[in-house]
Amino acid sequence: MKKSLIALAALAAVGASFAQVTITGSLGLSWQQDPTILGDAKSNALATNIPAANGGHAQGLRMNDGEIYFTATEDLGKGYSATARGGMTMRGRQTTVLDRDGTVSIGAPWGGLTAGSIRSCGSLMGVASGVVDGPSYAANEGNNYVPLDKCSMIDMVALTVMVMPGVSISATYGEFGSAITATSNLAASGSGNATGIAFWDLTPQYKAGPWLIGMNYTQFIGTGTIASATGITGLPIANGVLRTRYYASYDAGFAKFGLGVQQKSGGSADQYIASMSAPLNFLSPALIMGIDYQARGAQGAYDKSNNGAIWAGQNADYTSWALSNAREGDLASSALGIGAKYAFSKTLSLTGSYITYTDAGANNRCGPAGTVTSAATLCPTANTAANNFSKTYAILDTEYRVRLLKTF
């Protein structure tokens, strides 16, 4: 036994000479309320018509924050380095241990290369205040009601080149790593991933001093098709759809401001974010206030104004749905969040947040009988009758979170 321990210690010592391993993470306990789904009186919808998977309501103490990362870095000399990073959840007793981002990267004086599997929430969330936090608002992987696109699990390879001090250009190839649900009627194949959707992204960015300015230009590649159960046979998804994001933030000292806009073809509505955070020095330099506003226009070509008619943009709307589970026919929606954060130290903070929603839509694909939107897999059974469009609108009410968070 002692010899085995000595051998392991010797092996660890040899490994340490090649790479330095660091352990980082966070652990936080929250008192929170998830949003409640409500039927919208405008269309006489009932909450029972909304699939339970699209939202819920829970209140009380939750260990929603907690993860640990291991990072190993090796100095390759001449300004080059190699890094491996991976992690898992760490959220108390009786919770499942799940994997987190895993990446391998090579750093260089001119930029670097990164490959791995990551959770991507997009550049618009990157200019949020960083203070406002909520169960659905901040961790949006499964809820379709928040105004901005859901976070996505992707497998990617990214090359970043530093053009000049402060200016970089990144080129990314990625594939969506988690399957679209069976109800989306996709027969995906050919892209090396579960969804049949991949993408190319080009991101020029300026980051220096108080400024961050950038854009994402993304082209989607889709080799899958929508199955005949929808009424359209072999409709291609995603291929050729373009998405452009513009984002900027400025730290004026007394406050930090952020703006972002997203535009995407394929029947998707424009999306927006505006944010502000500011230290409340007159109370305490450790206290920061934040405000975030998110918004999205009416979703898709088949909106409520069509009143159940067959819409000219039906193919585009199916493409939009396949890409992000977007729903045509939704009303414009928004979310306003306010929060405050008190830092006891560099690693210990207490945050309080409150978010309120307006007119977020449900899976609203119910059209006249006999059209592609009347399939039972797309509409609640009670809403497949003729001209029953707009029967599944829903709204979220509010959510809040009070969180004590420790990082290390």
HUBELDA-V960741 format. One record per helix or strand of 3 or more residues. SS is the DSSP state (hx for helix, st for strand). FROM is the first residue (numbers start at 1). LEN is the number of residues. Records with the same first field share a line. If there is no record, write none. Layout:
SS = FROM-LEN / FROM-LEN
This chain:
hx = 2-17 / 47-3 / 52-3 / 125-3 / 182-3 / 228-3 / 304-3 / 314-11 / 372-3 / 381-3
st = 20-14 / 37-3 / 59-19 / 80-10 / 99-10 / 111-10 / 152-13 / 167-10 / 197-12 / 211-12 / 242-10 / 256-9 / 271-9 / 287-10 / 333-11 / 348-11 / 394-3 / 398-10
